[in-house]
Amino acid sequence: MDINVGPEYEAFRAEVRDFLSTRGHEAPESGDLDYKSERRLAWQKALIENGYAARTIPREYGGYGAEPDLLKSHIIAEEFARSPAPGSIVGQGISMLVPTLLELGTEAQKQRFIQPTLSGEMVWCQGYSEPNAGSDLASLKTAGVIDGDDYVINGQKIWTSTAQHADMMFCLVRTEPDAPKHKGISYMLIPMDTPGIEVRPLMTMAGTSTFNEVFFTDVRVPRDQIVGAPGEGWAVANATLTHERGMLGDPDAALKRLNQIIELLETETVDGYRLMENPVYRDRLIKLQAEVHAMRMHGLRLMTQRLRGEKSGIERLIVKLQGCELNHQLAGLAIDVMGEFGALYEDSPYLRARGSWQFKYMFDLGLIIGGGTAQIQKNIIAERGLGMPREPKIPPKQ
């Protein structure tokens, strides 16, 4: 692993810092959850125009159009993690669907969907899980039947994040019912205002309706809205899941949280003493700081492998598992640091950061389950990364 970047990259780092110091005040406030607020979209536009978002995505699709440079991308992420200003919009559309379309989409799909997604004007949700198809996703039952130029879709999805806000869904639908389990599934792009779609929000322990049930009743989707070949959606879905797990285990996002907690410890006081002077909190902080920096070094290891054209194995597989658990521990420390204020919600005048720590603490607990449960991730690491045998399947009782 090589962490020396040289003068060219240090000059680029100074450029990023200058942007953040002179224009950081334009960023939306921390905890702003309005997906299409004017300030949020304007900040995203400024980031793209300066190459700090959508950096390597071609200009014809709404990106900045720079040549790939992993070290510059790392510097951008690192400097934004140190700044109070948020980085680019992340989410299912930008972080998961866009790279999937760039790899596997048609030219028409790229032209239609990538630019408005990057700008934040088109919000996406992911239609994967079903009531009886969660960890065993390939057993999904939502079905599409050809009728003229359309597929007619019937079925149900569940745990669909942001569905109540989304303009579009990328969705797995069984279109060839007689094909083997992992075949016959198609990856479709579906407008959420299509007649026959019903969204029912699900209240979570975070106090919000982050997840939803989505019902499809005779929903008509044009046949050209499939990514990849009909019936080959399982491979497309796995490409998307690869991007999702990287997003959920982002070490720079963990670094940003760590820096925010340090600020909390420096500013919050009890009986006139800064909480940073409390040895219990300081000890917890140092332990988590070590884990955050270990994750960052691991990220640099993965980057070095990519620069050398080497394939990563178990190194890549541990990112989601470790990232989600670490983020939850960081949020837990922030809650404890705030004491009684850490239990507040909604409109209390003593609320810190608009209640974002309380939300993160509960939501991150869900992410340890979502996007591939910790138990499933450990199985993947053991079987694919370490080459251990699969668990024996116990035959059903006769």
Stockholm file with secondary structure:
# STOCKHOLM 1.0

chainA/1-398         MDINVGPEYEAFRAEVRDFLSTRGHEAPESGDLDYKSERRLAWQKALIENGYAARTIPREYGGYGAEPDLLKSHIIAEEFARSPAPGSIVGQGISMLVPTLLELGTEAQKQRFIQPTLSGEMVWCQGYSEPNAGSDLASLKTAGVIDGDDYVINGQKIWTSTAQHADMMFCLVRTEPDAPKHKGISYMLIPMDTPGIEVRPLMTMAGTSTFNEVFFTDVRVPRDQIVGAPGEGWAVANATLTHERGMLGDPDAALKRLNQIIELLETETVDGYRLMENPVYRDRLIKLQAEVHAMRMHGLRLMTQRLRGEKSGIERLIVKLQGCELNHQLAGLAIDVMGEFGALYEDSPYLRARGSWQFKYMFDLGLIIGGGTAQIQKNIIAERGLGMPREPKIPPKQ
#=GR chainA/1-398 SS CCCCCCHHHHHHHHHHHHHHHHHGGGSCCTTCCCTTCHHHHHHHHHHHHTTSSSTTSCGGGTSCCCCCCHHHHHHHHHHHHHSSSCCSCCSIIIIIIHHHHHHHCCHHHHHHHHHHHHHTSSCEEEECCBTTBSSSGGGCCCEEEEETTEEEEEEEECSCTTTTTCSEEEEEEECCTTSCTTSSEEEEEEETTSTTEEEEEECCTTSSCCEEEEEEEEEEEEGGGEESSTTBHHHHHHHHHHHHHHHHTCHHHHHHHHHHHHHHHHHCEETTEEGGGCHHHHHHHHHHHHHHHHHHHHHHHHHHHHHTTCCCSHHHHTHHHHHHHHHHHHHHHHHHHTGGGGGCCTTCTTCSGGGHHHHHHHHHHHHTTTTSCHHHHHHHIIIIISCCCCCCCCCCCC
#=GC SS_cons         CCCCCCHHHHHHHHHHHHHHHHHGGGSCCTTCCCTTCHHHHHHHHHHHHTTSSSTTSCGGGTSCCCCCCHHHHHHHHHHHHHSSSCCSCCSIIIIIIHHHHHHHCCHHHHHHHHHHHHHTSSCEEEECCBTTBSSSGGGCCCEEEEETTEEEEEEEECSCTTTTTCSEEEEEEECCTTSCTTSSEEEEEEETTSTTEEEEEECCTTSSCCEEEEEEEEEEEEGGGEESSTTBHHHHHHHHHHHHHHHHTCHHHHHHHHHHHHHHHHHCEETTEEGGGCHHHHHHHHHHHHHHHHHHHHHHHHHHHHHTTCCCSHHHHTHHHHHHHHHHHHHHHHHHHTGGGGGCCTTCTTCSGGGHHHHHHHHHHHHTTTTSCHHHHHHHIIIIISCCCCCCCCCCCC
//
